[in-house]
């Protein structure tokens, strides 16, 4: 086990964004965070990364609690829908990431090729399309040195071919020991890429495990029918 999240809770006034959220993250896995819009996925990532303070709850690594300030050495959060350093070129952004964070310079050319970024290297980040910006953000994340990446909606804005290639790239990095925790809206993308899943609905964890494990849980609650895929399991548990 790499990380254990226990009892994480967050309110915004009367709105309960996260309610006693608990799960674990295994080293070297691709873990999918699945839930509808408004489920609390982004809030969970922000609280885990220390960007947003939680009301209560703990994050443990190696059996000891990890405070918000310490998490930057363990976790790197790649948010959705931002354009960092908008006036700078993609080449500058990747080089800056490697230099500032002490990133993985040896992976630079490989990541650029995996995400098909060669033609965009001289283009300023602020002028990139939604899909191009998404691939740029993924490259920045993959070049950081942290053990685990929290990536919000890694397939948003990508076409089918790009989503396939990005999924293959993520699997390659996980196979080398990088831990990836992906917040994914599209269940089909999640089923293709992830090893295990955390199901989140209305700020609460509804299930955690592989598809067969979650199917067993769904069948225990509704034994009248079998559950064969992630979409059916998700609908049954949420």
N, C-alpha and C positions, 0 to 999 in steps of 0.2 A: 504494500500500500504506500502510495506517495503522499496523499493528502486525505484528511478526514474532516469533513464539515459537519458540525454538530449544533443543532438548535439555532441556526441563523434566522433572525427575524428582523423585519424592517417595516415601519409604518410611515406614511405621509399623511399626517393629520388623522382623519377617520379611515383612510384607505390602508388596508393591510396588503403590502406588496409581497412580503415573505413571511411565512408563518411556520416557525420551528423546522426549518429545512435541514435535513441531515442526509448525507450520502458519503461515499468514498471514491477516490480517484486512484487507479492503479498505475504504477510506473510503466511507461511505454505503450499505453493504450490510447485508442481514439474513443473518447467518451462523448456521446451525443446528449445534449440537453434539448429535449423536445417539448414543445408546448405552443398553444395558440398565442396570438397577439394579446398582450396584457397579462400573460401568465406570470411574469416576474423574472424572465430570463436575463434581460439586461441588468436589472437591479441586482440579481444574484451575482453576476460577473463583476459588477462594480463594487459590491461589498467584499467579494473574495479578493479582488485586486487591491483593496484599500483605497479606491477612488472615492467611495461613498461609505460613510460610517454606518455600521449596523447597530441596531438597538441592543441586541444581545446575540450570543452565539460565539462559537470558537472555530478556529481553523488549526488543525494539528498537522505537523510534518515530522516524521521520525519519532513519533510519540510525545512530542512537546508542542505547546501552543506557539503559534507564530503571529506576532502582532502586525498591525497594518504597515508599519514602517519597514519591517523585515521582509515583507512579502515581495518587494520589488526584486530581491535577489533570487526568488524562486519562481515567480509568476510574471508573465508579460501579457498584458491585455490589449487585444486588437479590436477596437470598437467598430461599429458599423456606421457608414454614412459620413465619415469625416474626410477632409483633404488637408493633411498636415503639410506645413511648409508650402503653401499653395503657389508661391511665386518661384519656387526652386524646381530644378529639373529632377526627374526620377533618379538619374545617375547620382546627383548630389545627395538625395535623400538616402539612398542605399549606402553610399560611402559614409555619410554622417552617422547613420545607424550603427555601422560597424565600428567607427571611431569612438563615438560617444558612449555606447553601451558596452564596448569591448566585445563586439559581435563576431560572427563566424565568417571571417574573410575568405576562408577556403571554400565556402559554399556559394560565394557570390555568383560566379558564372553559371553554376548548376541551377541555382534558384531562378536566375534570369531566363535560362533556357526552359526550365520546367513550366514557368508561368507565361512563356511567350512574350517577354517584355523587351526584346532587343530593339524593336522599332520605336519604342516609347522612351528610351533612355534619355534623349535630349529634350523631351517635352516637359513643360512645367506641370506639376501635379494638379494645379488648379484648372487646367484645361482638359484633363482626362475625362472620358465618359464614365458612367457609373460602373460598368464592368471593368474598364481599364483601371479605374481607381481601386476597385476591390482587389484586383490582382497585385497592384502596387502595395497595398496595405498588407496583403498576405506575404509578399516578399520581405517587407520590413520585419514582420513578425518572425518569419523563418530564419532571418539572419541575426536575431538577438541571441544572447547566450543563456537565457533562463531555461530551466529544466522543463517547465510547463508553459504552454500557450493557451490562453483563453481567447477564442476567436468568435466574435458575434456575427452570425449569418455569413459564413465564408462563401456561400454560393449565390448570394443575392446579386442580381444584375448580370449573371453569367448565362451564356447560351448553353445548349446541351453539350457541345464539344468542349467548351471551356470548363464546364462543371465536371465533366469526366476527367479532363487533364488535371484539374486542381485536386480532385479526389485522389487520383493516382499519386500526385506529388505529396499530399499529406500522408498517405499510407507509407510512402518511401521514408519520410522523415520519422514517422512513428516506428518503423521497423528498425531504425538505427538507435532507438531509445528515447526519442523525444515524446513527451506526453502532450496530447492535444485534447482539449475540452472545447467542443464545438456547440454553439447555440444554433439550432437549425429549425427553420419553420416548415420546410418541405420534407415530409416524412420519407419520400422516395430517395432523396439525397442522403438522408441520415442512414437509411437501411443499407445503402450501397457502400458507405464509407466507415461506419462506426462499429466498434467491437461490442460495446455495451451502451446502455441508455439510462438517463434519468428523466422520468416523465414528470412534468411540472404543470399544474393547473391551479389557477387562482392562488398562486403563491405557495402552494403545498406540493410536496412530493407524493405522487400517486403510485410510483413503482420505480424500481431500480434493478437492472440486470440485463442479460442477453435476451434476444427475442424469445428463445425457448423458455427461459426462466420467467419472463413477463407473461408469456402465453399460459404457463402453468398457473400463475397468479390470477390471470383473468378467468381461466376455467374454474378455479376454486370459487370465485365469486359468482360466476354464471355457468354452472356445469351443463347447461342444456345444449351448448354448442361448442365446437372446436374453434380455436384461433390459430391461424396459419401465417399471418404476416403482421408487420409492425403497425400498420394502419388500423387493422381490426383490433389489435391489442390496445392501442392507444385510445381508441373510441370506447372500448369496454372499461378501461380503468379510469378514464377521466369523465 
